Amino acid sequence: MAEKSSTGLDANLASLLCYLCTFVTGIIFLLVEKENKDVRFHAWHAIMFGLAIIVISIGVAILGKIILSVSFWLYSAFSLLSLVVNLGFFALWIVLMIKAYQGSVLNLPVITDMAKKQANK
């Protein structure tokens, strides 16, 4: 029998759902889940991952505006690079959900350590 979380869901399903809307579902699971450390870890991990994507996206948008003011052609190349980075974020998001469902962790630099510290408080 699979381990349950205090939400009534299997812990692996609850961990996957933490990533569904990154920081939004992460916050919801932090508020609801009081006992299962794994689910709380994945909730923190999802929150931090989502916030990192937002910060990086804002930085890329600002950089794009700066590049556009310099050269339209350079901006076109930058836009293609930006698309590849966004597809990479999407693939990483899917992998995080799969790993969470499998009961394992994909180590992300800085984010994983911070999430572990927060989950163990």
Backbone as CSV, one residue per row, in Angstrom:
resi,resn,N_x,N_y,N_z,CA_x,CA_y,CA_z,C_x,C_y,C_z
1,MET,0.842,-1.191,0.000,0.000,0.000,0.000,0.878,1.241,0.000
2,ALA,0.518,2.209,-0.810,1.300,3.433,-0.942,1.140,4.301,0.304
3,GLU,2.200,5.033,0.617,2.179,5.938,1.756,1.196,7.075,1.478
4,LYS,0.404,7.416,2.474,-0.585,8.488,2.335,-0.030,9.779,2.914
5,SER,-0.545,10.872,2.413,-0.220,12.170,2.998,-1.425,12.597,3.837
6,SER,-1.285,13.663,4.580,-2.410,14.123,5.401,-3.532,14.720,4.546
7,THR,-3.289,14.850,3.242,-4.329,15.336,2.334,-5.301,14.221,1.955
8,GLY,-4.927,12.970,2.256,-5.733,11.826,1.865,-5.279,11.228,0.545
9,LEU,-4.390,11.914,-0.153,-3.840,11.415,-1.414,-2.612,10.554,-1.125
10,ASP,-2.282,9.687,-2.073,-0.999,8.997,-1.980,0.095,10.055,-2.004
11,ALA,1.153,9.821,-1.248,2.229,10.812,-1.137,2.864,11.104,-2.496
12,ASN,3.020,10.067,-3.337,3.652,10.315,-4.643,2.755,11.166,-5.544
13,LEU,1.450,10.984,-5.468,0.534,11.805,-6.262,0.511,13.242,-5.732
14,ALA,0.485,13.393,-4.424,0.512,14.734,-3.830,1.808,15.450,-4.205
15,SER,2.922,14.724,-4.206,4.209,15.322,-4.581,4.182,15.790,-6.027
16,LEU,3.634,14.989,-6.926,3.506,15.387,-8.332,2.635,16.623,-8.462
17,LEU,1.508,16.653,-7.754,0.572,17.770,-7.874,1.154,19.080,-7.361
18,CYS,2.154,19.004,-6.478,2.822,20.228,-6.014,3.388,21.016,-7.187
19,TYR,3.848,20.330,-8.221,4.492,20.978,-9.360,3.512,21.444,-10.435
20,LEU,2.261,21.029,-10.339,1.305,21.287,-11.409,1.239,22.763,-11.800
21,CYS,1.081,23.647,-10.845,1.092,25.097,-11.107,2.210,25.757,-10.306
22,THR,3.293,25.057,-10.162,4.514,25.444,-9.434,4.206,26.127,-8.109
23,PHE,4.419,27.431,-8.018,4.321,28.053,-6.703,2.894,28.116,-6.172
24,VAL,1.893,28.142,-7.025,0.496,28.188,-6.564,0.128,26.872,-5.872
25,THR,0.324,25.756,-6.551,-0.002,24.466,-5.929,0.979,24.138,-4.814
26,GLY,2.214,24.607,-4.935,3.174,24.405,-3.851,2.692,25.049,-2.564
27,ILE,2.210,26.285,-2.665,1.690,26.980,-1.484,0.470,26.265,-0.924
28,ILE,-0.413,25.810,-1.795,-1.612,25.097,-1.344,-1.213,23.842,-0.560
29,PHE,-0.269,23.071,-1.099,0.137,21.851,-0.402,0.896,22.163,0.884
30,LEU,1.621,23.269,0.944,2.273,23.656,2.197,1.240,23.973,3.274
31,LEU,0.148,24.605,2.869,-0.898,24.947,3.826,-1.679,23.724,4.287
32,VAL,-1.862,22.757,3.389,-2.696,21.594,3.694,-1.888,20.465,4.331
33,GLU,-0.709,20.205,3.829,0.105,19.077,4.291,0.885,19.462,5.548
34,LYS,0.643,18.746,6.619,1.302,19.058,7.888,2.281,17.970,8.332
35,GLU,2.180,16.758,7.791,2.951,15.638,8.333,4.019,15.085,7.387
36,ASN,3.691,14.888,6.136,4.583,14.183,5.222,5.712,15.097,4.748
37,LYS,6.932,14.763,5.170,8.109,15.590,4.835,8.400,15.589,3.337
38,ASP,8.155,14.457,2.660,8.423,14.393,1.221,7.508,15.338,0.443
39,VAL,6.238,15.343,0.794,5.293,16.224,0.109,5.646,17.675,0.402
40,ARG,5.992,17.973,1.643,6.384,19.345,1.996,7.647,19.759,1.239
41,PHE,8.608,18.818,1.095,9.814,19.128,0.320,9.443,19.479,-1.118
42,HIS,8.611,18.649,-1.750,8.256,18.901,-3.146,7.441,20.197,-3.283
43,ALA,6.664,20.523,-2.266,5.938,21.799,-2.296,6.928,22.964,-2.296
44,TRP,7.913,22.922,-1.412,8.938,23.979,-1.388,9.738,24.002,-2.683
45,HIS,10.071,22.821,-3.175,10.853,22.715,-4.415,10.073,23.355,-5.565
46,ALA,8.782,23.064,-5.646,7.937,23.613,-6.711,7.824,25.134,-6.599
47,ILE,7.675,25.629,-5.372,7.579,27.074,-5.157,8.851,27.759,-5.646
48,MET,9.978,27.238,-5.216,11.255,27.860,-5.572,11.560,27.732,-7.061
49,PHE,11.188,26.595,-7.656,11.364,26.405,-9.096,10.507,27.414,-9.864
50,GLY,9.254,27.562,-9.472,8.356,28.499,-10.136,8.834,29.934,-10.022
51,LEU,9.292,30.307,-8.836,9.794,31.666,-8.655,11.078,31.899,-9.454
52,ALA,11.930,30.889,-9.535,13.157,31.016,-10.331,12.817,31.224,-11.802
53,ILE,11.830,30.506,-12.295,11.421,30.678,-13.696,10.897,32.100,-13.933
54,ILE,10.122,32.615,-12.993,9.587,33.968,-13.135,10.725,34.988,-13.160
55,VAL,11.664,34.859,-12.231,12.789,35.805,-12.170,13.624,35.736,-13.449
56,ILE,13.923,34.520,-13.897,14.712,34.359,-15.127,13.950,34.911,-16.328
57,SER,12.649,34.669,-16.389,11.843,35.162,-17.505,11.816,36.686,-17.546
58,ILE,11.714,37.313,-16.391,11.741,38.777,-16.339,13.097,39.284,-16.813
59,GLY,14.170,38.643,-16.356,15.514,39.028,-16.794,15.700,38.879,-18.293
60,VAL,15.193,37.786,-18.845,15.305,37.555,-20.289,14.485,38.599,-21.056
61,ALA,13.312,38.946,-20.542,12.480,39.956,-21.212,13.176,41.319,-21.219
62,ILE,13.768,41.680,-20.092,14.493,42.961,-20.026,15.683,42.943,-20.979
63,LEU,16.422,41.837,-20.967,17.561,41.706,-21.877,17.104,41.770,-23.337
64,GLY,15.960,41.165,-23.630,15.405,41.208,-24.985,15.088,42.622,-25.427
65,LYS,14.525,43.424,-24.523,14.220,44.824,-24.857,15.500,45.606,-25.134
66,ILE,16.526,45.344,-24.339,17.807,46.021,-24.548,18.396,45.623,-25.902
67,ILE,18.370,44.330,-26.192,18.918,43.844,-27.467,18.114,44.398,-28.643
68,LEU,16.796,44.490,-28.494,15.952,45.034,-29.562,16.309,46.490,-29.864
69,SER,16.656,47.235,-28.833,17.025,48.638,-29.073,18.350,48.754,-29.818
70,VAL,19.154,47.693,-29.783,20.446,47.699,-30.478,20.294,47.223,-31.917
71,SER,19.633,46.066,-32.092,19.544,45.478,-33.433,18.359,44.527,-33.527
72,PHE,17.537,44.719,-34.547,16.404,43.824,-34.753,16.881,42.416,-35.096
73,TRP,17.939,42.296,-35.884,18.431,40.976,-36.292,19.027,40.214,-35.112
74,LEU,19.725,40.915,-34.271,20.267,40.291,-33.073,19.134,39.848,-32.151
75,TYR,18.082,40.677,-32.088,16.901,40.325,-31.291,16.228,39.068,-31.840
76,SER,16.202,38.909,-33.152,15.606,37.709,-33.764,16.351,36.457,-33.326
77,ALA,17.671,36.528,-33.335,18.478,35.385,-32.880,18.264,35.146,-31.391
78,PHE,18.175,36.222,-30.630,17.937,36.108,-29.186,16.574,35.473,-28.917
79,SER,15.582,35.803,-29.734,14.244,35.227,-29.571,14.260,33.716,-29.772
80,LEU,15.030,33.254,-30.741,15.152,31.806,-30.952,15.819,31.139,-29.758
81,LEU,16.847,31.763,-29.237,17.520,31.238,-28.051,16.575,31.224,-26.855
82,SER,15.788,32.262,-26.723,14.806,32.348,-25.645,13.771,31.220,-25.757
83,LEU,13.353,30.913,-26.967,12.412,29.816,-27.189,13.004,28.487,-26.744
84,VAL,14.251,28.248,-27.063,14.930,27.006,-26.661,15.010,26.919,-25.133
85,VAL,15.326,28.040,-24.482,15.396,28.056,-23.015,14.026,27.755,-22.413
86,ASN,12.976,28.342,-22.969,11.622,28.077,-22.465,11.214,26.621,-22.663
87,LEU,11.587,26.033,-23.776,11.307,24.606,-23.983,12.083,23.764,-22.980
88,GLY,13.288,24.197,-22.658,14.075,23.512,-21.632,13.402,23.575,-20.267
89,PHE,12.864,24.750,-19.912,12.122,24.882,-18.653,10.906,23.968,-18.636
90,PHE,10.214,23.879,-19.768,9.042,23.003,-19.861,9.445,21.545,-19.655
91,ALA,10.507,21.118,-20.310,10.984,19.737,-20.157,11.411,19.475,-18.713
92,LEU,12.077,20.426,-18.098,12.504,20.283,-16.708,11.304,20.163,-15.783
93,TRP,10.263,20.941,-16.038,9.030,20.882,-15.257,8.397,19.485,-15.342
94,ILE,8.354,18.915,-16.545,7.804,17.566,-16.726,8.653,16.542,-15.974
95,VAL,9.971,16.646,-16.086,10.867,15.717,-15.399,10.694,15.824,-13.885
96,LEU,10.545,17.040,-13.360,10.328,17.220,-11.925,9.059,16.507,-11.466
97,MET,7.996,16.597,-12.249,6.756,15.920,-11.890,6.913,14.407,-11.927
98,ILE,7.583,13.903,-12.946,7.795,12.455,-13.058,8.636,11.955,-11.895
99,LYS,9.726,12.654,-11.595,10.602,12.255,-10.486,9.842,12.282,-9.159
100,ALA,9.023,13.301,-8.951,8.249,13.396,-7.716,7.297,12.217,-7.590
101,TYR,6.658,11.839,-8.671,5.737,10.709,-8.649,6.474,9.403,-8.365
102,GLN,7.703,9.303,-8.850,8.513,8.104,-8.616,9.120,8.072,-7.221
103,GLY,8.970,9.156,-6.476,9.508,9.210,-5.123,10.967,9.617,-5.055
104,SER,11.479,10.191,-6.128,12.872,10.634,-6.125,12.925,12.142,-6.357
105,VAL,14.142,12.658,-6.408,14.334,14.106,-6.516,15.312,14.402,-7.638
106,LEU,14.989,15.389,-8.442,15.933,15.915,-9.424,16.628,17.085,-8.755
107,ASN,17.926,16.955,-8.523,18.669,18.006,-7.828,18.880,19.207,-8.737
108,LEU,18.337,20.338,-8.303,18.530,21.601,-8.991,19.489,22.431,-8.151
109,PRO,20.503,23.019,-8.766,21.460,23.816,-7.998,20.742,24.872,-7.156
110,VAL,21.145,25.021,-5.944,20.642,25.986,-4.968,19.211,25.658,-4.530
111,ILE,18.310,25.450,-5.452,16.893,25.255,-5.142,16.665,24.019,-4.277
112,THR,17.293,22.900,-4.608,17.077,21.663,-3.862,17.537,21.799,-2.416
113,ASP,18.707,22.372,-2.198,19.206,22.549,-0.829,18.299,23.475,-0.026
114,MET,17.858,24.553,-0.645,16.961,25.487,0.055,15.627,24.809,0.399
115,ALA,15.112,24.005,-0.517,13.848,23.316,-0.272,13.988,22.288,0.854
116,LYS,15.114,21.575,0.887,15.360,20.608,1.963,15.395,21.297,3.311
117,LYS,16.066,22.437,3.400,16.137,23.185,4.661,14.756,23.629,5.108
118,GLN,13.951,24.138,4.186,12.617,24.610,4.535,11.701,23.459,4.938
119,ALA,11.803,22.330,4.256,10.929,21.190,4.552,11.243,20.576,5.912
120,ASN,12.474,20.692,6.351,12.891,20.087,7.626,12.676,21.006,8.825
121,LYS,12.120,22.192,8.617,11.861,23.100,9.732,10.658,22.653,10.529
